[in-house]
Amino acid sequence: MPHFPRAELDEMMERWIRANRDAEESGDWAGHLKPFYAEDAEYRWNMGPNEEYRARGREEICDVALGYHMKGFERWKYPYRDVVVDERRGTVVAFYGQIAPMTREDGTPYEVDGISGSRFEYAGNFQWRRQRDFFDVGNVKSLFFEMAGAGVLEPVVKRKIHEQARGGLLPGVIRLREQPGICTRVNNFFAMIRIAFVG
């Protein structure tokens, strides 16, 4: 990986975080973040066991990652809490929160627990070559269960969950390996039941 001046990477993150704040205010994530991706950039995140989202190219990133997948989350806040820069490798690891605009009855916000963040590879010219998000999938699911019970999930988010529950893949999502057959899945389920109750 090429070496980049530390000052340039620091400025890149300042610009990036400022653009993210502008996107939070306007709800237009693609419009504000598109200039920060190289034309051949790649964006990925894991969706849980055996599923991964992958976008290749600036246009696909904007249309799918920042377009389709942000629908229902336009008003969420993603405050950056820590940034680690490695100018020798041209990489950045950033940690941020994921906070819904709705609040519980006690006034506390719905927020994803655990660690959330992104690893970036810098391409130069104030653009990213690669971005890989990471977050605690279990905590995301737990929060969505809680929000569903409170009746505060956005309708578009409900439709996405319904599609996944039916076994469908959301746009850009791939399976990392062949799905096990129904007999294997049933066997695995009852194996875990036995462990939970018998040990």
Long-range contacts (C-beta under 8 A, 24 or more apart in sequence): 1-88, 1-89, 1-90, 1-91, 1-121, 2-90, 2-124, 3-87, 3-88, 3-90, 4-87, 4-90, 4-122, 4-124, 5-87, 6-85, 6-87, 8-126, 9-85, 9-87, 9-90, 9-92, 9-122, 10-85, 11-126, 12-92, 12-122, 12-126, 13-83, 13-85, 13-92, 13-94, 15-126, 17-80, 20-78, 20-80, 24-75, 24-76, 24-77, 24-78, 27-74, 27-75, 29-66, 29-67, 29-70, 29-74, 30-62, 30-63, 30-66, 30-67, 30-70, 33-62, 33-66, 34-58, 34-61, 34-62, 34-66, 35-126, 35-127, 36-126, 36-127, 36-128, 37-61, 37-62, 37-127, 37-128, 37-131, 38-123, 38-125, 38-127, 38-128, 38-129, 40-129, 41-123, 41-127, 41-128, 41-129, 41-130, 41-131, 42-129, 42-130, 42-131, 43-130, 43-131, 43-132, 43-133, 44-130, 44-131, 44-132, 44-133, 45-132, 45-133, 45-134, 45-135, 46-134, 46-137, 47-137, 47-170, 47-173, 48-137, 48-141, 50-175, 50-176, 50-177, 50-179, 51-169, 51-173, 51-174, 51-175, 51-176, 52-173, 52-174, 52-176, 53-170, 53-172, 53-173, 53-174, 54-172, 54-173, 54-174, 55-172, 60-172, 64-171, 64-172, 65-172, 68-170, 68-171, 68-172, 69-170, 69-171, 69-172, 71-156, 72-153, 72-154, 72-155, 72-156, 72-157, 72-160, 73-154, 73-157, 75-100, 75-101, 76-100, 76-101, 77-101, 78-116, 90-121, 90-122, 91-119, 91-120, 91-121, 91-122, 92-119, 92-120, 92-122, 93-117, 93-118, 93-119, 93-120, 94-118, 94-120, 98-135, 98-140, 100-143, 100-147, 100-152, 102-147, 102-150, 102-152, 104-150, 110-143, 110-146, 110-147, 110-152, 111-143, 112-136, 112-139, 112-140, 112-143, 113-139, 113-142, 113-143, 114-138, 114-139
